Amino acid sequence: MDFGFLTNFLISGFSDEKGSDRASSASSSGDKNSGGLVIPDQILPPNLFVLPVNSAVIFPTLMAPLLVTQPRLVATIEEAISRQRLIGLLLTRQGDVRDDTKPEELYDVGVIVRILKRLKMPDGSVNLLVHSMKRFRSKRVFSDHPYIVVETEYLDDVIEKSTELDALTRSVISHVKKLSEVNPFFTEEMRLAMINAPGPGTVADLVAFALSLSKADAQEFLETLSVKSRFEKLLIHLRREQDVADVQKKITDEVNTKANKMQREFFLKEQLRVIKRELGIEEEGKDKSTRTFRERIEVSGMPEDVKKIAFEELEKFETLSEHSPEYNISRTYLEMLCSLPWSKETIDNLDLRNARAVLDGDHFGLEKVKDRIIEFLAVRKLKSDPKGSIICLVGPPGVGKTSIGKSIAACLGRKFYRFSLGGMRDEAEIKGHRRTYVGAMPGKVLQGMKRAGTRNAVLMLDEIDKLGQSYQGDPASALLEVLDPEQNHAFIDHYLDVPFDLSRVLFIATANTTSTIPSPLLDRMEIIELPGYTLEEKEDIALKYVIPKELVEHGLKPSQLRIERAALRKMLLDYAREPGMRSLQQLVGRICRKAAAQIVSGSALGKSVVVTEENLKSWLGPKKFYNEMSERITAPGVVVGLAWTALGGDILFVEVTDVPGGGNLKLTGQMGEVMTESATIAWSFVKKKVAAELKLEKEYFKDKDFHLHIPAGAIPKDGPSAGITMAAALYSLLTGREARQKFAMTGELSLTGKVLPVGGIKEKILAARRAGITHIVLPALNEKDIEEVPPYALKGMTLHFVKKVDEVFDWVLVENGSSLKPRRKIPHIIRSKNTTTQKGSRYQARS
């Protein structure tokens, strides 16, 4: 109990009422065996007003404050003060004190107290200071309304003087002395009170009051009259309190140790910082980072609005502790902000001859791309506005789309950065994550700008046609802002959250097909198509680029390995017929590895290894491709068509046969919906035409089923361009006219027999050339597309342009009993002996 508090409570805040509220001086010289205090010249009243309480038990000889708020109980106090200023305190058994608390809700044993001071509060409640005098037991209830009045039996302490009691007393005092070191309740005032206590019972009550026992334990202690039993119970509670105090002290010591260590480190670091500053030694840690960031922001060339945000973030960074989770987040953001090339750019090399020389030195062909870069440089030379461009290179794999990007950057004198978009499904990969997320980072675009280091770099967006889409967003839609010249001058990344100028960047996208690129994104790019290479081009590229490169990569000299031109051509025809050069490069690499093994092991004949057409099989194994033209076209119903794929052009065979049945057309070969419709149109047209020409009865078609199949059944096929090919196959079977050798065709067929234009003419002609086709039947409306085909690709080719499918049948199918001579003369276009780049001298019409 804090007796200092009680003394102040007695002195201040209370006023005597009419001089009658002065406390009578309680005698402390009463009988020590009584365990209480006796009012001089008076006897304790046999009947008492009772005040229900729910606070701690106020043991005899102690003083404590009480707060009474219930009006009925306030009236009880007023009545008690008007009498002897004595009142009984009884604890409630359960719950709080109510205005209508009944006597049966109270314990039977309590204490009689004298009201020393009373303070009336504005809300009607009363603050009391009471002095506990003696235990009593309620024998009988005289009244419960308006006041609770009971008959009392006063209880004395039972003291059994013995050595054991002295030992218990000393043990309790010893425990209290230990607890006084850690427990604020066991103060010096309390120790003095215990020494001056009139008897052991008073000592026990004083310690019990200081322990703040629970309501049930305190009541049990109050009802215990034997002093010895009280000391025994006290020892149990003191031991428990000592254990709690020990644990508390241990925790406090650990916390203090850590706090002292951190405080010591802080003071030492501050002293070290001040010493270094006085000595002129460079600062470290956050101070150095702050100064460095401030200098970098000043010289970065940021726009004013961005610089303002950067300084605001820097001020926030200065206030953060190095141990704060926000410290590294803010530092990373500032590092990214300062690392971007806000004003740094390279000077373009505008020498057109040098650019052409660099491009020609790195790549064979690709004239459209080279011309576009020369045009870009020419415009830059005439106009100083350094706006970028957005180019999309579309073509089959292996034609050099990705590698041309590095060459473009080299000829311009710009930095180059490439990242692949293939399989990207998250919008945040393009526009970054917001800083609220753990592990947030900028998008690929700004990361590329940071690594390139200049704001006019060349960024290559590889495989843009293979962008994915998921619940996390659509990356293709996120690219719209990046590739839109009207928006990308203020591109906002989610992580950076400030505008960044991308208008000076030269974007180069690559794709195998435009069919999977969304239309809004495709509309923002300039499409340049790269066709596959012809056989002659692949030979030149292999001799000038592929073979020398592979020799260097495998540590071989040109004198150690030589691949003859005939062997190279056989490789292209029998092992690598793809439009690009990737397969050929892999084959040359395999030959180099085998040659290196022979040279190192000493099994090579002579100093040089020579690969010839005759020994090519021993180097690469059996050939993968065969010229099936003469073997496949051996009977009516088999013709050759041309197709376009994402990998370039290709040839396809269409086979038709008849079997007994009910007049149905069966289609196989994984044909798509559009191709199935084309087959149905071809069947309807041919059936009508043949029935009219041969004057067949309707029953002729009812006895047979016609099966149309396109080989390579594992590969899905679709599109309308095989319409005339399927019609020619059906017509060949029904009329018995066999297809001519080395003839191929492409074109859409209408229900009235018209031949409609198709796409991919350039790729299809190159595929026909690779397959050994010499005659190609094309729609007349596709004659304009021949301008896109390089002259060398038409060498040895004859092109036939037709408007009606009847003309297709006349050119492609052999007349019964004749050879290659057509049934009638049809205007067509053939190759000229003098091949130039102009249409007039390149082609001539004949009847």
C-alpha positions in Angstrom: 0.0 0.0 0.0 1.4 3.4 -1.0 1.1 5.3 2.4 2.5 8.5 0.8 -0.6 8.5 -1.4 -2.9 8.0 1.5 -1.3 10.8 3.4 -1.8 13.2 0.5 -5.3 11.9 0.2 -6.0 12.7 3.8 -4.5 16.2 3.6 -6.0 17.4 0.3 -9.4 17.4 -1.4 -11.6 16.9 1.6 -13.4 19.3 3.8 -14.9 18.8 7.3 -18.6 19.1 7.5 -19.6 21.5 10.3 -16.5 20.4 12.2 -18.0 17.0 12.9 -16.0 15.2 10.1 -12.7 15.2 11.9 -11.5 11.7 12.4 -11.3 10.6 15.9 -7.8 9.6 16.9 -7.8 5.9 16.7 -5.9 4.2 19.4 -3.2 1.9 18.4 -2.5 0.9 22.0 -5.3 -1.5 22.3 -5.0 -5.2 23.2 -2.6 -6.8 20.7 -4.6 -10.0 20.9 -7.7 -8.2 19.7 -6.4 -7.9 16.2 -8.3 -4.6 15.8 -8.7 -1.1 17.0 -11.1 0.0 19.9 -12.7 3.4 20.1 -11.8 5.0 23.4 -14.7 5.2 26.0 -17.1 3.6 23.5 -18.2 0.1 22.7 -18.5 -1.1 19.1 -22.2 -0.9 18.1 -24.1 -4.2 18.0 -25.9 -3.2 14.8 -24.3 -1.7 11.7 -25.3 -0.1 8.5 -23.9 -2.3 5.7 -22.2 -0.9 2.5 -21.9 -3.6 -0.3 -18.5 -3.3 -2.0 -16.8 -5.1 -4.9 -13.3 -3.7 -4.4 -10.3 -5.1 -2.6 -10.8 -6.1 1.0 -9.6 -3.4 3.4 -8.1 -5.5 6.2 -8.2 -4.1 9.8 -5.8 -1.3 10.7 -5.6 -0.1 7.1 -6.9 3.0 5.4 -8.2 3.1 1.8 -10.3 5.2 -0.5 -13.8 4.2 -1.6 -16.0 5.5 -4.5 -19.8 5.1 -4.0 -22.1 5.9 -7.0 -25.5 4.3 -6.2 -28.0 6.8 -4.7 -29.3 4.3 -2.1 -25.8 3.6 -0.9 -24.9 7.3 -0.8 -28.0 7.7 1.5 -26.7 4.9 3.6 -23.4 6.7 4.1 -25.1 9.9 5.0 -27.2 8.1 7.6 -24.0 6.4 9.0 -22.2 9.7 9.2 -25.1 11.3 11.1 -24.8 8.5 13.7 -21.4 7.2 14.7 -19.5 7.5 11.4 -19.2 3.7 11.5 -20.3 1.4 8.7 -19.8 -2.3 7.8 -18.2 -3.4 4.5 -19.4 -6.7 3.0 -18.1 -8.1 -0.4 -20.7 -9.2 -3.0 -20.6 -12.8 -3.8 -21.0 -12.4 -7.6 -21.3 -9.4 -10.0 -21.0 -5.7 -9.3 -22.7 -3.6 -6.7 -26.3 -2.5 -7.6 -28.6 0.0 -6.0 -30.9 -2.8 -5.1 -28.3 -5.3 -3.8 -29.9 -7.8 -1.4 -28.3 -9.0 1.9 -28.3 -12.6 0.7 -26.0 -11.6 -2.2 -23.3 -10.6 0.3 -20.7 -12.5 2.2 -21.3 -12.9 5.9 -17.8 -11.8 7.1 -16.6 -8.3 6.6 -14.9 -5.4 8.3 -16.2 -2.4 10.3 -14.7 0.9 9.2 -14.7 4.5 10.4 -15.4 7.1 7.8 -12.5 9.6 8.1 -13.2 11.9 5.1 -16.0 12.4 2.6 -15.9 14.3 -0.7 -19.1 14.8 -2.6 -18.7 14.8 -6.4 -20.8 16.9 -9.0 -22.4 13.8 -10.4 -23.8 12.8 -7.0 -21.3 10.2 -6.2 -19.2 10.2 -3.0 -15.5 9.7 -2.4 -14.6 8.3 1.0 -11.5 7.7 3.0 -12.1 4.9 5.5 -10.1 3.3 8.3 -10.7 -0.4 8.8 -11.1 -1.4 12.5 -12.2 -5.0 13.0 -13.6 -8.1 11.5 -17.3 -8.9 12.0 -19.8 -11.6 11.1 -23.4 -10.8 10.1 -25.6 -12.8 12.5 -29.0 -11.5 11.4 -30.5 -8.9 9.0 -32.7 -6.3 10.7 -33.6 -4.4 7.6 -32.9 -4.4 3.8 -34.8 -1.2 2.9 -34.1 1.6 2.7 -30.8 0.7 4.3 -29.2 -2.7 5.0 -28.9 -3.1 8.8 -27.5 -6.2 10.4 -26.7 -7.6 13.8 -23.0 -8.1 14.2 -20.6 -10.5 15.9 -17.1 -9.0 16.2 -14.3 -11.5 15.6 -10.9 -11.5 17.2 -7.6 -13.0 15.9 -6.6 -16.4 17.2 -3.0 -16.2 18.1 -1.1 -19.3 19.2 2.2 -18.1 20.5 4.9 -20.6 19.5 8.3 -20.9 17.9 6.6 -21.9 14.7 4.6 -18.7 14.6 7.8 -16.6 15.0 9.5 -18.6 12.2 6.5 -18.0 10.0 6.5 -14.3 10.8 10.2 -14.0 10.0 9.8 -16.0 6.8 7.1 -13.7 5.6 9.1 -10.6 6.4 12.1 -12.1 4.6 10.0 -12.7 1.5 8.6 -9.2 1.6 12.1 -7.8 1.8 13.1 -9.7 -1.4 10.0 -8.6 -3.1 10.5 -5.0 -2.2 13.4 -4.9 -4.7 11.2 -5.7 -7.7 7.6 -5.1 -6.6 6.5 -1.4 -6.3 3.8 -2.2 -3.7 6.4 -3.4 -1.1 7.8 0.0 -0.4 9.9 1.4 2.5 6.8 2.8 4.1 5.2 -0.6 4.1 8.3 -2.1 5.7 8.2 0.5 8.5 4.5 -0.2 9.0 5.2 -3.9 9.4 7.8 -3.2 12.0 5.5 -0.9 14.0 2.5 -3.2 13.7 0.7 -3.9 17.0 0.7 -7.7 16.4 1.4 -10.6 14.0 -2.2 -10.5 12.8 -1.8 -6.9 11.6 1.4 -7.9 9.8 -0.4 -10.7 8.0 -3.3 -8.4 7.0 -0.9 -5.7 5.8 1.0 -8.1 3.5 -2.2 -9.7 2.2 -3.5 -6.2 1.3 -0.2 -5.4 -0.6 -0.4 -8.7 -2.5 -3.7 -7.6 -4.2 -5.2 -11.0 -3.8 -8.2 -12.1 -5.9 -11.7 -11.5 -4.6 -12.2 -15.1 -3.5 -8.7 -15.4 -1.9 -9.1 -12.1 -0.1 -12.4 -13.1 1.4 -11.0 -16.5 2.4 -8.1 -14.7 4.1 -10.5 -12.3 5.8 -12.5 -15.3 7.2 -9.3 -17.0 8.5 -9.0 -16.0 12.2 -6.0 -18.1 13.0 -2.9 -16.0 12.5 -0.8 -19.1 11.9 -3.0 -20.2 9.1 -2.9 -16.7 7.6 0.9 -16.8 7.6 0.9 -20.2 5.9 -1.4 -19.0 3.2 0.7 -15.9 2.8 3.8 -17.9 2.2 2.1 -19.7 -0.7 1.0 -16.4 -2.3 4.4 -14.8 -1.6 6.2 -17.7 -3.3 4.1 -17.4 -6.4 4.6 -13.6 -6.4 8.4 -14.2 -6.1 8.4 -16.5 -9.1 6.4 -14.0 -11.1 8.8 -11.3 -10.0 11.8 -13.3 -11.0 10.5 -13.9 -14.5 9.6 -10.3 -14.8 13.1 -9.2 -13.7 14.6 -11.6 -16.2 12.5 -10.2 -19.0 13.3 -6.6 -17.9 17.0 -7.3 -17.8 17.0 -8.8 -21.3 15.1 -5.8 -22.7 17.4 -3.4 -20.9 20.5 -5.2 -22.2 19.3 -5.0 -25.8 18.2 -1.4 -25.4 21.5 -0.4 -23.8 23.4 -2.2 -26.6 21.4 -0.4 -29.3 21.8 2.9 -27.5 25.5 2.4 -27.1 25.9 1.6 -30.8 23.8 4.6 -31.7 26.0 6.9 -29.7 29.2 5.4 -31.0 28.0 5.7 -34.6 27.1 9.3 -34.0 30.5 10.0 -32.4 32.2 8.3 -35.3 30.2 10.4 -37.8 31.1 13.6 -36.1 34.8 12.7 -35.9 34.9 11.8 -39.6 33.2 15.0 -40.5 35.7 17.0 -38.5 38.6 15.1 -40.0 37.2 15.5 -43.5 36.8 11.8 -44.1 34.0 10.8 -46.5 30.8 9.9 -44.7 29.3 6.4 -45.0 25.9 4.8 -44.8 22.7 6.7 -45.3 24.4 10.1 -45.3 26.5 9.1 -48.2 23.6 7.6 -50.1 21.5 10.8 -49.5 24.3 13.0 -50.8 24.9 10.7 -53.8 21.2 10.6 -54.7 20.9 14.4 -54.5 23.8 14.9 -56.8 22.6 12.3 -59.3 19.1 13.9 -59.3 20.6 17.3 -60.1 22.7 16.1 -63.0 20.2 13.5 -64.4 18.3 16.0 -66.6 14.9 15.0 -65.3 11.9 17.1 -66.2 11.0 19.5 -63.4 7.8 17.6 -62.4 9.8 14.4 -62.1 12.6 16.1 -60.2 10.1 17.5 -57.7 8.8 14.0 -57.0 12.4 12.7 -56.8 13.3 15.3 -54.1 10.1 14.5 -52.2 11.1 10.8 -52.1 14.6 11.8 -51.1 13.3 13.8 -48.1 11.3 10.8 -47.1 14.4 8.6 -47.5 16.3 10.9 -45.1 13.8 10.5 -42.3 13.8 6.7 -42.5 15.9 4.5 -40.2 18.3 2.0 -41.9 16.5 -0.7 -40.0 13.0 0.3 -41.3 11.4 -2.0 -43.9 10.6 1.1 -46.0 14.3 2.1 -46.2 15.3 -0.4 -48.9 12.0 0.2 -50.8 12.7 3.9 -51.0 16.4 3.3 -51.8 15.5 1.0 -54.7 13.0 3.4 -56.1 15.5 6.3 -56.0 18.2 4.1 -57.6 15.9 3.2 -60.5 14.8 6.9 -60.8 18.4 8.1 -61.0 19.6 5.2 -63.3 17.2 6.0 -66.2 18.6 7.9 -69.2 16.4 11.0 -68.8 18.7 13.2 -71.0 21.5 11.0 -72.2 21.5 9.9 -75.8 23.9 8.8 -78.5 24.6 10.8 -81.7 23.2 9.0 -84.8 25.7 8.0 -87.5 23.9 9.5 -90.5 26.4 8.2 -93.2 24.1 6.3 -95.6 27.0 4.5 -97.3 28.4 3.3 -93.9 24.9 2.1 -92.9 24.5 0.2 -96.1 28.0 -1.3 -95.8 27.3 -2.5 -92.2 23.9 -4.0 -93.1 25.3 -5.7 -96.2 28.3 -7.0 -94.3 26.1 -8.7 -91.6 23.1 -10.0 -93.6 22.5 -11.2 -97.1 19.2 -10.1 -98.7 16.6 -8.5 -96.4 16.5 -5.6 -98.8 13.2 -4.2 -97.5 14.6 -3.8 -94.0 17.8 -2.3 -95.2 16.0 0.2 -97.4 13.7 1.2 -94.5 16.7 1.9 -92.2 18.4 4.0 -95.0 15.1 5.9 -95.3 15.1 6.5 -91.6 18.6 7.9 -91.7 17.8 10.1 -94.7 14.8 11.6 -92.9 17.0 12.2 -89.8 19.5 14.0 -91.9 16.9 16.3 -93.4 14.9 16.8 -90.2 16.5 17.2 -86.8 13.4 16.0 -84.9 14.7 12.8 -83.4 11.4 10.8 -83.3 11.7 7.0 -83.3 9.9 4.4 -85.4 8.1 1.2 -84.8 8.9 -1.6 -87.2 7.6 -5.1 -87.2 9.5 -7.8 -89.1 7.3 -10.7 -90.1 8.7 -13.9 -91.5 9.5 -17.6 -90.9 12.1 -18.7 -88.3 15.7 -18.5 -89.2 15.6 -15.7 -91.8 17.5 -13.3 -89.6 14.8 -11.1 -88.0 16.4 -11.1 -84.5 20.0 -10.7 -85.7 19.1 -7.8 -88.0 18.2 -5.7 -84.9 21.8 -5.7 -83.7 23.0 -4.7 -87.1 20.5 -1.8 -87.3 21.8 -0.5 -83.9 25.4 -0.9 -85.1 24.9 1.1 -88.3 23.0 3.8 -86.4 25.6 4.0 -83.6 22.9 3.3 -81.0 22.7 1.1 -77.9 20.7 -2.2 -78.4 18.6 -4.1 -76.0 16.4 -7.2 -76.7 13.8 -9.0 -74.6 11.4 -11.7 -75.6 7.6 -11.4 -75.3 7.0 -15.1 -76.0 4.7 -16.6 -73.4 4.4 -13.4 -71.4 1.0 -13.4 -69.7 1.2 -10.6 -67.0 0.6 -7.0 -67.8 3.0 -6.0 -65.1 5.9 -7.5 -67.2 5.4 -4.5 -69.5 4.2 -1.8 -67.2 5.7 -2.9 -63.9 4.3 -3.6 -60.4 2.9 -1.0 -58.1 5.3 -0.2 -55.2 2.7 -1.4 -52.6 3.6 -5.0 -53.6 6.5 -6.9 -52.0 9.3 -7.4 -54.5 7.8 -4.8 -56.9 10.0 -3.8 -59.9 9.7 -1.8 -63.1 8.4 -3.4 -66.4 10.7 -4.8 -69.1 10.5 -1.5 -71.2 12.1 0.7 -68.5 14.5 -2.1 -67.5 15.6 -2.2 -71.1 16.0 1.6 -71.1 18.1 1.4 -67.9 20.4 -1.2 -69.3 20.7 0.5 -72.7 21.7 3.7 -70.9 20.4 6.1 -73.6 16.9 7.4 -74.4 17.3 6.8 -78.1 18.2 3.2 -78.0 17.1 0.4 -80.3 14.7 -1.9 -78.4 13.8 -5.3 -79.9 10.5 -6.8 -78.9 11.1 -10.4 -79.9 8.2 -12.9 -80.7 5.5 -10.3 -80.3 3.0 -12.7 -82.0 3.4 -15.2 -79.0 2.1 -12.9 -76.3 -0.2 -14.7 -73.9 -3.3 -13.6 -72.0 -4.5 -14.6 -68.5 -6.4 -13.4 -65.5 -3.4 -11.2 -64.6 -4.0 -9.0 -67.6 -3.4 -8.6 -71.3 0.2 -7.7 -72.1 -0.7 -6.9 -75.7 -3.1 -4.1 -74.5 -0.3 -2.8 -72.2 2.0 -2.5 -75.3 -0.5 -0.2 -77.0 0.8 2.8 -74.9 4.4 1.8 -75.5 4.1 1.5 -79.3 1.8 4.5 -79.9 3.7 7.6 -81.1 1.0 9.8 -79.7 1.3 8.4 -76.2 4.7 7.0 -75.6 6.3 10.5 -75.1 4.7 10.3 -71.6 4.8 6.5 -70.8 3.9 5.8 -67.2 5.3 2.7 -65.6 3.3 1.5 -62.6 6.4 1.2 -60.4 8.0 4.5 -61.4 4.6 6.4 -61.5 6.2 9.3 -63.4 6.1 10.0 -67.2 9.1 8.8 -69.2 9.7 9.7 -72.9 9.9 6.7 -75.3 9.3 8.7 -78.4 13.0 8.7 -79.4 13.3 4.9 -79.2 13.5 2.8 -82.3 11.3 -0.2 -81.6 11.8 -3.3 -83.7 9.3 -6.1 -83.2 9.6 -9.6 -84.7 6.9 -12.1 -85.5 6.3 -15.3 -87.5 2.7 -14.3 -88.4 0.4 -11.4 -87.9 -2.7 -13.5 -87.5 -2.2 -13.7 -83.7 -1.3 -10.0 -83.2 -4.3 -7.9 -82.0 -5.5 -5.4 -84.6 -5.0 -2.3 -82.5 -1.4 -3.3 -81.8 -0.8 -4.3 -85.4 -2.1 -0.9 -86.6 0.6 0.9 -84.6 3.5 -0.9 -86.3 5.0 -0.7 -89.8 4.9 -4.3 -91.2 7.9 -5.5 -93.2 7.6 -9.1 -94.5 10.7 -11.2 -94.8 10.2 -14.2 -97.1 12.2 -17.4 -97.0 15.4 -17.7 -98.9 15.8 -19.3 -102.3 18.2 -22.2 -102.8 20.7 -19.8 -104.4 20.4 -17.3 -101.6 20.9 -20.1 -99.0 24.0 -21.2 -100.8 25.5 -17.8 -100.8 24.6 -17.2 -97.1 26.1 -20.5 -96.1 29.4 -19.8 -97.9 29.7 -16.2 -96.7 28.3 -16.4 -93.2 27.3 -19.7 -91.8 30.3 -21.9 -92.6 33.0 -19.3 -91.5 31.1 -18.6 -88.3 30.7 -22.3 -87.4 34.4 -22.9 -88.2 35.4 -20.1 -85.7 33.0 -21.4 -83.0 34.5 -24.9 -83.2 38.1 -23.8 -83.3 38.7 -25.0 -86.9 40.6 -23.2 -89.7 39.3 -23.0 -93.3 42.3 -25.2 -94.3 41.2 -28.0 -91.9 37.6 -28.4 -93.1 36.2 -27.7 -96.6 32.6 -28.3 -97.7 32.2 -28.6 -101.4 29.4 -26.5 -103.1 27.8 -29.7 -104.5 27.7 -31.2 -101.0 26.2 -27.9 -99.7 23.5 -27.9 -102.3 22.6 -31.5 -101.5 22.4 -30.5 -97.8 19.9 -27.9 -98.8 17.8 -30.2 -100.9 17.8 -33.3 -98.9 18.4 -32.2 -95.2 17.4 -28.5 -94.8 14.4 -27.4 -96.9 13.1 -24.8 -94.4 12.8 -21.2 -95.4 15.4 -20.0 -93.0 19.0 -21.0 -92.2 18.7 -22.5 -88.7 18.6 -26.1 -89.7 21.5 -25.6 -92.1 23.5 -24.0 -89.3 22.9 -27.0 -87.1 23.9 -29.4 -89.8 27.2 -27.4 -90.5 27.8 -27.4 -86.7 27.4 -31.2 -86.6 29.9 -31.6 -89.4 32.4 -29.3 -87.6 32.1 -31.3 -84.4 32.8 -34.6 -86.2 35.6 -33.1 -88.2 37.2 -31.7 -84.9 36.9 -35.2 -83.4 38.7 -36.7 -86.4 41.4 -34.1 -86.4 42.1 -34.4 -82.7 42.0 -38.2 -82.7 44.3 -38.4 -85.8 41.8 -40.4 -87.8 41.4 -37.7 -90.5 43.0 -38.6 -93.9 45.5 -35.9 -94.6 45.6 -32.4 -93.0 42.2 -31.3 -94.3 38.8 -32.8 -94.0 36.7 -32.5 -97.2 32.9 -33.1 -97.3 31.7 -34.1 -100.7 28.4 -35.0 -102.2 29.3 -38.7 -102.2 30.3 -38.9 -98.5 27.7 -36.5 -97.1 25.6 -39.4 -95.9 28.4 -40.6 -93.7 28.4 -37.2 -92.0 24.7 -36.5 -91.7 23.0 -39.9 -92.0 20.1 -40.7 -94.4 18.4 -37.8 -96.1 15.2 -36.4 -94.7 13.5 -35.1 -97.8 12.7 -36.8 -101.0 11.5 -35.5 -104.4 8.2 -37.2 -104.6 6.8 -35.5 -107.6 7.2 -38.3 -110.1 6.4 -41.0 -107.5 3.2 -39.4 -106.1 1.6 -38.2 -109.4 1.1 -41.6 -111.0 -2.7 -41.8 -111.4 -5.7 -39.5 -111.8 -6.9 -37.9 -108.6 -3.5 -36.7 -107.3 -2.5 -33.0 -107.8 0.0 -30.6 -106.1 -1.1 -27.5 -104.3 0.7 -24.6 -102.6 0.2 -23.6 -99.0 1.3 -20.8 -96.6 2.3 -21.5 -93.0 3.9 -19.5 -90.2 7.2 -21.2 -91.1 6.9 -20.0 -94.7 5.5 -21.6 -97.9 5.1 -25.3 -98.5 3.6 -27.7 -101.0 0.8 -30.2 -100.3 -0.6 -33.1 -102.2 -4.3 -33.6 -102.6 -5.5 -37.2 -103.2 -9.0 -38.3 -104.2 -10.3 -41.8 -104.7 -13.7 -43.4 -105.1 -15.1 -46.4 -103.1 -18.5 -48.1 -103.1 -21.0 -46.1 -101.1 -23.9 -43.8 -101.2 -22.7 -40.7 -103.0 -21.0 -38.9 -100.0 -17.8 -36.9 -99.9 -15.4 -37.8 -97.1 -12.7 -35.4 -96.0 -9.6 -36.4 -93.9 -6.2 -34.8 -93.1 -7.2 -32.5 -90.2 -8.9 -29.9 -92.4 -10.2 -26.8 -90.8 -13.7 -25.3 -91.1 -12.8 -23.0 -94.0 -11.0 -25.7 -95.9 -13.9 -28.1 -95.4 -16.2 -25.5 -96.9 -13.8 -25.0 -99.9 -13.9 -28.8 -100.4 -17.7 -28.8 -100.4 -17.7 -26.0 -103.0 -15.2 -27.8 -105.2 -17.3 -31.0 -105.0 -20.5 -29.2 -105.9 -18.9 -27.5 -108.9 -17.0 -30.5 -110.2 -20.0 -32.8 -109.8 -22.2 -30.5 -111.8 -19.6 -29.9 -114.5 -18.7 -33.5 -115.0 -22.4 -34.6 -115.1 -23.0 -32.0 -117.8 -19.9 -32.8 -119.8 -20.2 -36.6 -119.7 -24.0 -36.6 -119.6 -24.0 -38.8 -116.5 -27.2 -39.8 -114.7 -27.9 -38.8 -111.1 -27.6 -42.5 -110.1 -23.9 -42.5 -111.1 -22.9 -40.6 -108.0 -25.3 -42.5 -105.7 -23.3 -45.7 -105.9 -20.0 -44.3 -104.9 -18.4 -42.4 -102.0 -15.5 -40.0 -102.8 -12.7 -39.7 -100.3 -10.5 -36.6 -100.4 -7.4 -36.7 -98.3 -4.5 -34.3 -97.7 -1.4 -36.1 -96.4 0.5 -35.2 -93.2 -2.6 -35.9 -91.3 -1.0 -34.9 -88.0 -0.7 -31.2 -89.1 -3.9 -29.1 -88.9 -4.7 -27.3 -92.2 -7.1 -24.5 -93.0 -7.8 -21.7 -95.4 -9.5 -21.2 -98.8 -6.4 -21.2 -101.0 -6.6 -25.0 -101.8 -10.0 -24.6 -103.5 -8.9 -25.0 -107.1 -6.4 -27.7 -106.0 -9.2 -29.9 -104.5 -11.4 -29.1 -107.6 -8.6 -30.2 -109.9 -8.1 -33.5 -108.0 -11.8 -34.3 -108.1 -12.1 -33.5 -111.7 -8.9 -35.5 -112.5 -10.4 -38.6 -110.8 -13.9 -38.3 -112.5 -12.5 -37.6 -116.0 -9.5 -39.9 -115.7 -7.1 -37.2 -116.7 -3.7 -37.4 -114.9 -2.0 -34.2 -113.6 1.1 -33.0 -115.3 4.4 -33.3 -113.6 6.0 -30.3 -111.8 2.7 -28.4 -111.9 1.4 -26.8 -108.7 -1.5 -24.4 -108.1 -3.1 -22.1 -105.5 -6.3 -20.1 -105.5 -9.8 -19.8 -104.0 -12.7 -21.3 -105.8 -16.2 -19.7 -106.0 -19.4 -21.7 -106.5 -19.6 -20.3 -110.0 -16.1 -21.5 -111.0 -14.2 -18.2 -110.6 -10.7 -18.2 -109.3 -10.3 -15.7 -106.5 -7.0 -14.2 -105.2 -5.2 -15.6 -102.2 -2.3 -14.4 -99.9 1.3 -15.6 -99.4 2.2 -15.7 -103.1 5.8 -14.9 -102.5 6.3 -17.6 -99.9 4.4 -20.1 -102.1 6.6 -19.5 -105.1 9.7 -19.9 -103.0 8.3 -23.2 -101.6 7.6 -24.4 -105.1 11.1 -23.5 -106.3 12.6 -25.5 -103.3 10.4 -28.5 -104.2 11.5 -28.5 -107.9 8.2 -27.1 -109.3 8.6 -25.4 -112.7 4.9 -24.4 -113.5 2.6 -22.6 -111.1 -1.0 -21.7 -111.7 -2.1 -18.5 -109.9 -5.2 -16.4 -109.8 -5.1 -13.5 -112.3 -5.8 -11.0 -109.6 -2.6 -12.0 -107.9 -0.4 -10.9 -110.8 0.3 -7.7 -109.0 2.0 -9.7 -106.2 4.7 -10.9 -108.5 6.4 -7.6 -108.1 7.3 -8.6 -104.6 9.2 -11.8 -105.8 12.9 -11.3 -106.4 13.9 -12.0 -110.0 16.3 -14.8 -109.1 13.4 -16.7 -107.5 11.6 -16.8 -110.8 14.5 -18.2 -112.7 13.4 -21.4 -114.5 9.7 -20.9 -113.4 6.6 -20.5 -115.6 3.6 -18.7 -114.1 0.1 -19.2 -115.5 -2.6 -16.7 -114.4 -6.2 -17.8 -114.7 -9.6 -16.4 -114.0 -11.8 -19.5 -114.4 -11.3 -23.0 -112.9 -11.7 -24.4 -116.5 -8.4 -22.8 -117.4 -6.9 -24.6 -114.4 -8.1 -28.0 -115.6 -6.7 -27.2 -119.1 -3.2 -26.3 -117.8 -2.8 -28.8 -115.1 -4.5 -32.0 -116.4 -3.2 -34.0 -119.3 -5.8 -34.6 -122.1 -6.5 -38.3 -122.5 -4.1 -39.6 -125.1 -1.8 -36.5 -125.0 1.2 -35.2 -123.1 1.9 -31.8 -121.8 0.1 -30.0 -124.6 -3.0 -28.3 -123.3 -6.4 -28.8 -124.9 -6.7 -25.1 -126.0 -4.5 -22.1 -126.0 -5.1 -19.9 -123.0 -3.3 -16.5 -122.3 -0.7 -16.9 -119.7 2.6 -15.3 -118.6 5.9 -17.1 -118.8 9.4 -16.2 -117.8 11.5 -14.1 -120.1 15.0 -15.0 -121.1 16.2 -11.5 -120.1 15.4 -11.3 -116.4 15.3 -7.8 -115.0 13.5 -5.9 -112.3 10.9 -4.4 -114.6 7.7 -6.1 -115.3 7.6 -5.4 -119.0 11.0 -7.1 -119.7 10.5 -9.7 -117.0 7.3 -11.2 -118.3 5.6 -11.4 -121.6 2.1 -12.6 -122.6 1.4 -15.2 -125.2 -1.6 -17.0 -126.6 
